[in-house]
Amino acid sequence: MNRNKKAPVLPGANAKPVDPPASYPPVPPQTTDRPAWTAAKNIGNEGERRVADVLRAIGLLVKQEHGPTPHDLTISGRIEVKNDRAALRTGNIAIEVQHRGRPSGVTNSSASGWAFVLGDEVLLMPTAALRDLMKSGNYRMALAGENAVVVLVPVVDVRRIARSIAVGQGVRS
């Protein structure tokens, strides 16, 4: 092996940035938007508003951004996710309210929203709406594993307060 050979240098690897030639005229700032752009922007804003409304409806804080930002919506919140594999078979969603004699689950959750995964569907709702539903109904309580107490809420009742999203099985590798 010859150690005296230098590594090849790629063309332009050491090039310094250059200013554009003086022959390029500066682009004047546009003081008014073209009507076609304004119409397209209004359509885009409407779509952003609709998505923001759905996210707010499930308990998230949403800010629609304006101006030169690299994104449209800023979202803040916490979602508690429960994958209830028995709910479609039993017709009830088991919602934990107590564990080892202490409040737990929805009772003391700091989540702004809840999501129940039921097969290929996700039901999303604000935590406050779920709590209100549980207080308003005369639902059956049951013991669950590990000294937990759950309230059995019919899926149809939860669907009344939730946004439903079809999710499918996702990507498999």
ChimeraX commands (.cxc) that place a marker at each C-alpha (Angstrom):
marker #1 position 0.00,0.00,0.00 radius 0.5
marker #1 position 1.40,3.37,-1.04 radius 0.5
marker #1 position 0.99,5.90,1.79 radius 0.5
marker #1 position 2.17,8.82,-0.33 radius 0.5
marker #1 position -1.03,8.98,-2.39 radius 0.5
marker #1 position -3.51,11.65,-1.42 radius 0.5
marker #1 position -7.21,10.92,-1.15 radius 0.5
marker #1 position -9.13,12.10,-4.19 radius 0.5
marker #1 position -10.80,15.49,-3.85 radius 0.5
marker #1 position -14.30,15.84,-5.15 radius 0.5
marker #1 position -14.83,18.68,-7.58 radius 0.5
marker #1 position -16.18,21.71,-5.77 radius 0.5
marker #1 position -15.53,20.22,-2.33 radius 0.5
marker #1 position -13.39,23.19,-1.33 radius 0.5
marker #1 position -15.36,25.76,-3.29 radius 0.5
marker #1 position -16.45,28.84,-1.46 radius 0.5
marker #1 position -19.99,30.17,-1.84 radius 0.5
marker #1 position -20.23,32.98,-4.32 radius 0.5
marker #1 position -22.67,35.82,-4.58 radius 0.5
marker #1 position -25.05,35.65,-7.51 radius 0.5
marker #1 position -23.88,37.59,-10.55 radius 0.5
marker #1 position -24.87,41.22,-10.62 radius 0.5
marker #1 position -26.94,40.49,-13.72 radius 0.5
marker #1 position -29.68,38.86,-11.59 radius 0.5
marker #1 position -32.17,41.58,-10.74 radius 0.5
marker #1 position -33.45,41.55,-7.16 radius 0.5
marker #1 position -37.01,40.26,-6.79 radius 0.5
marker #1 position -39.16,43.12,-5.55 radius 0.5
marker #1 position -41.24,42.34,-2.47 radius 0.5
marker #1 position -44.85,41.71,-3.33 radius 0.5
marker #1 position -47.16,44.13,-1.55 radius 0.5
marker #1 position -50.41,42.34,-2.38 radius 0.5
marker #1 position -51.20,38.68,-2.87 radius 0.5
marker #1 position -52.46,37.41,-6.18 radius 0.5
marker #1 position -56.18,36.49,-6.14 radius 0.5
marker #1 position -55.48,32.85,-7.03 radius 0.5
marker #1 position -53.01,32.54,-4.14 radius 0.5
marker #1 position -55.45,34.20,-1.73 radius 0.5
marker #1 position -58.22,31.79,-2.77 radius 0.5
marker #1 position -55.91,28.78,-2.33 radius 0.5
marker #1 position -54.76,30.07,1.07 radius 0.5
marker #1 position -58.38,30.45,2.21 radius 0.5
marker #1 position -59.09,26.85,1.19 radius 0.5
marker #1 position -56.01,25.72,3.10 radius 0.5
marker #1 position -57.02,27.73,6.17 radius 0.5
marker #1 position -60.46,26.09,6.11 radius 0.5
marker #1 position -58.84,22.63,6.10 radius 0.5
marker #1 position -56.58,23.64,9.00 radius 0.5
marker #1 position -59.59,24.94,10.94 radius 0.5
marker #1 position -61.48,21.68,10.41 radius 0.5
marker #1 position -58.55,19.58,11.65 radius 0.5
marker #1 position -58.07,21.95,14.60 radius 0.5
marker #1 position -61.77,21.60,15.49 radius 0.5
marker #1 position -61.50,17.79,15.58 radius 0.5
marker #1 position -58.40,17.94,17.77 radius 0.5
marker #1 position -60.03,20.45,20.12 radius 0.5
marker #1 position -63.11,18.23,20.32 radius 0.5
marker #1 position -61.01,15.44,21.82 radius 0.5
marker #1 position -59.48,17.72,24.46 radius 0.5
marker #1 position -56.29,18.97,22.86 radius 0.5
marker #1 position -55.15,22.58,22.84 radius 0.5
marker #1 position -54.64,23.74,19.26 radius 0.5
marker #1 position -53.17,26.95,17.90 radius 0.5
marker #1 position -53.47,27.65,14.21 radius 0.5
marker #1 position -50.21,29.26,13.10 radius 0.5
marker #1 position -50.09,32.24,10.76 radius 0.5
marker #1 position -47.19,33.80,8.95 radius 0.5
marker #1 position -43.86,32.27,8.04 radius 0.5
marker #1 position -43.88,29.07,10.10 radius 0.5
marker #1 position -42.79,25.60,8.95 radius 0.5
marker #1 position -46.08,24.08,10.16 radius 0.5
marker #1 position -49.79,24.92,10.37 radius 0.5
marker #1 position -50.94,23.74,13.81 radius 0.5
marker #1 position -49.30,23.64,17.21 radius 0.5
marker #1 position -50.90,20.98,19.39 radius 0.5
marker #1 position -50.59,20.44,23.11 radius 0.5
marker #1 position -52.25,17.89,25.34 radius 0.5
marker #1 position -52.15,14.40,26.77 radius 0.5
marker #1 position -54.11,11.40,25.55 radius 0.5
marker #1 position -54.68,8.26,27.61 radius 0.5
marker #1 position -54.88,5.29,25.23 radius 0.5
marker #1 position -56.65,2.04,26.10 radius 0.5
marker #1 position -56.71,-0.97,23.78 radius 0.5
marker #1 position -59.82,-2.86,24.91 radius 0.5
marker #1 position -59.70,-6.12,22.94 radius 0.5
marker #1 position -62.84,-7.51,24.60 radius 0.5
marker #1 position -65.10,-4.48,24.04 radius 0.5
marker #1 position -66.40,-5.48,20.61 radius 0.5
marker #1 position -67.23,-8.97,21.88 radius 0.5
marker #1 position -68.85,-7.88,25.18 radius 0.5
marker #1 position -70.36,-4.58,24.01 radius 0.5
marker #1 position -68.79,-2.79,26.97 radius 0.5
marker #1 position -65.63,-0.76,27.50 radius 0.5
marker #1 position -63.96,-1.43,30.86 radius 0.5
marker #1 position -62.82,1.89,32.32 radius 0.5
marker #1 position -60.65,1.71,35.42 radius 0.5
marker #1 position -61.69,3.91,38.35 radius 0.5
marker #1 position -59.85,2.34,41.29 radius 0.5
marker #1 position -56.70,0.32,41.93 radius 0.5
marker #1 position -55.81,-1.23,45.28 radius 0.5
marker #1 position -58.42,0.91,47.00 radius 0.5
marker #1 position -57.18,4.20,45.54 radius 0.5
marker #1 position -58.65,6.35,42.75 radius 0.5
marker #1 position -57.05,5.57,39.40 radius 0.5
marker #1 position -57.71,5.56,35.69 radius 0.5
marker #1 position -60.23,8.13,34.52 radius 0.5
marker #1 position -60.88,9.20,38.13 radius 0.5
marker #1 position -57.54,10.94,38.55 radius 0.5
marker #1 position -56.12,11.06,35.03 radius 0.5
marker #1 position -54.27,14.22,34.01 radius 0.5
marker #1 position -54.93,13.42,30.33 radius 0.5
marker #1 position -56.87,16.02,28.37 radius 0.5
marker #1 position -58.40,13.28,26.22 radius 0.5
marker #1 position -58.99,9.54,26.07 radius 0.5
marker #1 position -58.69,7.14,23.15 radius 0.5
marker #1 position -60.19,3.66,23.12 radius 0.5
marker #1 position -58.86,1.31,20.46 radius 0.5
marker #1 position -61.62,-1.10,19.41 radius 0.5
marker #1 position -60.30,-3.26,16.60 radius 0.5
marker #1 position -59.89,-1.03,13.53 radius 0.5
marker #1 position -61.58,1.96,15.19 radius 0.5
marker #1 position -60.34,4.55,17.66 radius 0.5
marker #1 position -62.85,6.48,19.76 radius 0.5
marker #1 position -61.46,9.85,20.91 radius 0.5
marker #1 position -63.06,12.15,23.49 radius 0.5
marker #1 position -62.17,14.78,26.09 radius 0.5
marker #1 position -61.59,13.36,29.57 radius 0.5
marker #1 position -64.27,15.69,30.98 radius 0.5
marker #1 position -66.88,14.28,28.57 radius 0.5
marker #1 position -65.98,10.71,29.56 radius 0.5
marker #1 position -66.23,11.57,33.25 radius 0.5
marker #1 position -69.60,13.26,32.68 radius 0.5
marker #1 position -70.87,10.20,30.81 radius 0.5
marker #1 position -69.82,7.90,33.62 radius 0.5
marker #1 position -71.54,10.10,36.23 radius 0.5
marker #1 position -74.75,10.37,34.20 radius 0.5
marker #1 position -75.25,6.65,33.64 radius 0.5
marker #1 position -76.08,3.85,36.00 radius 0.5
marker #1 position -73.24,1.62,34.85 radius 0.5
marker #1 position -72.19,-1.68,36.35 radius 0.5
marker #1 position -68.90,-1.94,38.22 radius 0.5
marker #1 position -66.71,-5.04,38.13 radius 0.5
marker #1 position -63.49,-6.32,39.62 radius 0.5
marker #1 position -60.59,-6.62,37.24 radius 0.5
marker #1 position -57.13,-8.13,37.62 radius 0.5
marker #1 position -54.56,-6.75,40.06 radius 0.5
marker #1 position -57.19,-5.42,42.52 radius 0.5
marker #1 position -58.68,-2.94,40.05 radius 0.5
marker #1 position -62.27,-1.77,39.82 radius 0.5
marker #1 position -63.68,-0.91,36.40 radius 0.5
marker #1 position -66.91,0.61,35.21 radius 0.5
marker #1 position -68.48,-1.20,32.25 radius 0.5
marker #1 position -69.76,1.43,29.83 radius 0.5
marker #1 position -71.61,0.29,26.69 radius 0.5
marker #1 position -69.66,0.98,23.50 radius 0.5
marker #1 position -72.76,2.67,22.01 radius 0.5
marker #1 position -72.79,5.21,24.86 radius 0.5
marker #1 position -69.10,6.02,24.40 radius 0.5
marker #1 position -69.61,6.42,20.65 radius 0.5
marker #1 position -72.21,9.14,21.34 radius 0.5
marker #1 position -69.58,11.40,22.96 radius 0.5
marker #1 position -66.59,10.39,20.84 radius 0.5
marker #1 position -65.00,11.11,17.50 radius 0.5
marker #1 position -64.45,7.89,15.60 radius 0.5
marker #1 position -61.41,7.31,13.41 radius 0.5
marker #1 position -60.87,4.18,11.31 radius 0.5
marker #1 position -57.27,3.12,11.73 radius 0.5
marker #1 position -56.94,-0.33,10.19 radius 0.5
marker #1 position -54.17,-2.61,11.31 radius 0.5
marker #1 position -51.31,-0.24,10.50 radius 0.5
marker #1 position -48.07,-1.12,8.78 radius 0.5
marker #1 position -46.73,-4.62,9.28 radius 0.5
marker #1 position -43.12,-5.51,8.80 radius 0.5
marker link #1:1,2 radius 0.2
marker link #1:2,3 radius 0.2
marker link #1:3,4 radius 0.2
marker link #1:4,5 radius 0.2
marker link #1:5,6 radius 0.2
marker link #1:6,7 radius 0.2
marker link #1:7,8 radius 0.2
marker link #1:8,9 radius 0.2
marker link #1:9,10 radius 0.2
marker link #1:10,11 radius 0.2
marker link #1:11,12 radius 0.2
marker link #1:12,13 radius 0.2
marker link #1:13,14 radius 0.2
marker link #1:14,15 radius 0.2
marker link #1:15,16 radius 0.2
marker link #1:16,17 radius 0.2
marker link #1:17,18 radius 0.2
marker link #1:18,19 radius 0.2
marker link #1:19,20 radius 0.2
marker link #1:20,21 radius 0.2
marker link #1:21,22 radius 0.2
marker link #1:22,23 radius 0.2
marker link #1:23,24 radius 0.2
marker link #1:24,25 radius 0.2
marker link #1:25,26 radius 0.2
marker link #1:26,27 radius 0.2
marker link #1:27,28 radius 0.2
marker link #1:28,29 radius 0.2
marker link #1:29,30 radius 0.2
marker link #1:30,31 radius 0.2
marker link #1:31,32 radius 0.2
marker link #1:32,33 radius 0.2
marker link #1:33,34 radius 0.2
marker link #1:34,35 radius 0.2
marker link #1:35,36 radius 0.2
marker link #1:36,37 radius 0.2
marker link #1:37,38 radius 0.2
marker link #1:38,39 radius 0.2
marker link #1:39,40 radius 0.2
marker link #1:40,41 radius 0.2
marker link #1:41,42 radius 0.2
marker link #1:42,43 radius 0.2
marker link #1:43,44 radius 0.2
marker link #1:44,45 radius 0.2
marker link #1:45,46 radius 0.2
marker link #1:46,47 radius 0.2
marker link #1:47,48 radius 0.2
marker link #1:48,49 radius 0.2
marker link #1:49,50 radius 0.2
marker link #1:50,51 radius 0.2
marker link #1:51,52 radius 0.2
marker link #1:52,53 radius 0.2
marker link #1:53,54 radius 0.2
marker link #1:54,55 radius 0.2
marker link #1:55,56 radius 0.2
marker link #1:56,57 radius 0.2
marker link #1:57,58 radius 0.2
marker link #1:58,59 radius 0.2
marker link #1:59,60 radius 0.2
marker link #1:60,61 radius 0.2
marker link #1:61,62 radius 0.2
marker link #1:62,63 radius 0.2
marker link #1:63,64 radius 0.2
marker link #1:64,65 radius 0.2
marker link #1:65,66 radius 0.2
marker link #1:66,67 radius 0.2
marker link #1:67,68 radius 0.2
marker link #1:68,69 radius 0.2
marker link #1:69,70 radius 0.2
marker link #1:70,71 radius 0.2
marker link #1:71,72 radius 0.2
marker link #1:72,73 radius 0.2
marker link #1:73,74 radius 0.2
marker link #1:74,75 radius 0.2
marker link #1:75,76 radius 0.2
marker link #1:76,77 radius 0.2
marker link #1:77,78 radius 0.2
marker link #1:78,79 radius 0.2
marker link #1:79,80 radius 0.2
marker link #1:80,81 radius 0.2
marker link #1:81,82 radius 0.2
marker link #1:82,83 radius 0.2
marker link #1:83,84 radius 0.2
marker link #1:84,85 radius 0.2
marker link #1:85,86 radius 0.2
marker link #1:86,87 radius 0.2
marker link #1:87,88 radius 0.2
marker link #1:88,89 radius 0.2
marker link #1:89,90 radius 0.2
marker link #1:90,91 radius 0.2
marker link #1:91,92 radius 0.2
marker link #1:92,93 radius 0.2
marker link #1:93,94 radius 0.2
marker link #1:94,95 radius 0.2
marker link #1:95,96 radius 0.2
marker link #1:96,97 radius 0.2
marker link #1:97,98 radius 0.2
marker link #1:98,99 radius 0.2
marker link #1:99,100 radius 0.2
marker link #1:100,101 radius 0.2
marker link #1:101,102 radius 0.2
marker link #1:102,103 radius 0.2
marker link #1:103,104 radius 0.2
marker link #1:104,105 radius 0.2
marker link #1:105,106 radius 0.2
marker link #1:106,107 radius 0.2
marker link #1:107,108 radius 0.2
marker link #1:108,109 radius 0.2
marker link #1:109,110 radius 0.2
marker link #1:110,111 radius 0.2
marker link #1:111,112 radius 0.2
marker link #1:112,113 radius 0.2
marker link #1:113,114 radius 0.2
marker link #1:114,115 radius 0.2
marker link #1:115,116 radius 0.2
marker link #1:116,117 radius 0.2
marker link #1:117,118 radius 0.2
marker link #1:118,119 radius 0.2
marker link #1:119,120 radius 0.2
marker link #1:120,121 radius 0.2
marker link #1:121,122 radius 0.2
marker link #1:122,123 radius 0.2
marker link #1:123,124 radius 0.2
marker link #1:124,125 radius 0.2
marker link #1:125,126 radius 0.2
marker link #1:126,127 radius 0.2
marker link #1:127,128 radius 0.2
marker link #1:128,129 radius 0.2
marker link #1:129,130 radius 0.2
marker link #1:130,131 radius 0.2
marker link #1:131,132 radius 0.2
marker link #1:132,133 radius 0.2
marker link #1:133,134 radius 0.2
marker link #1:134,135 radius 0.2
marker link #1:135,136 radius 0.2
marker link #1:136,137 radius 0.2
marker link #1:137,138 radius 0.2
marker link #1:138,139 radius 0.2
marker link #1:139,140 radius 0.2
marker link #1:140,141 radius 0.2
marker link #1:141,142 radius 0.2
marker link #1:142,143 radius 0.2
marker link #1:143,144 radius 0.2
marker link #1:144,145 radius 0.2
marker link #1:145,146 radius 0.2
marker link #1:146,147 radius 0.2
marker link #1:147,148 radius 0.2
marker link #1:148,149 radius 0.2
marker link #1:149,150 radius 0.2
marker link #1:150,151 radius 0.2
marker link #1:151,152 radius 0.2
marker link #1:152,153 radius 0.2
marker link #1:153,154 radius 0.2
marker link #1:154,155 radius 0.2
marker link #1:155,156 radius 0.2
marker link #1:156,157 radius 0.2
marker link #1:157,158 radius 0.2
marker link #1:158,159 radius 0.2
marker link #1:159,160 radius 0.2
marker link #1:160,161 radius 0.2
marker link #1:161,162 radius 0.2
marker link #1:162,163 radius 0.2
marker link #1:163,164 radius 0.2
marker link #1:164,165 radius 0.2
marker link #1:165,166 radius 0.2
marker link #1:166,167 radius 0.2
marker link #1:167,168 radius 0.2
marker link #1:168,169 radius 0.2
marker link #1:169,170 radius 0.2
marker link #1:170,171 radius 0.2
marker link #1:171,172 radius 0.2
marker link #1:172,173 radius 0.2
view
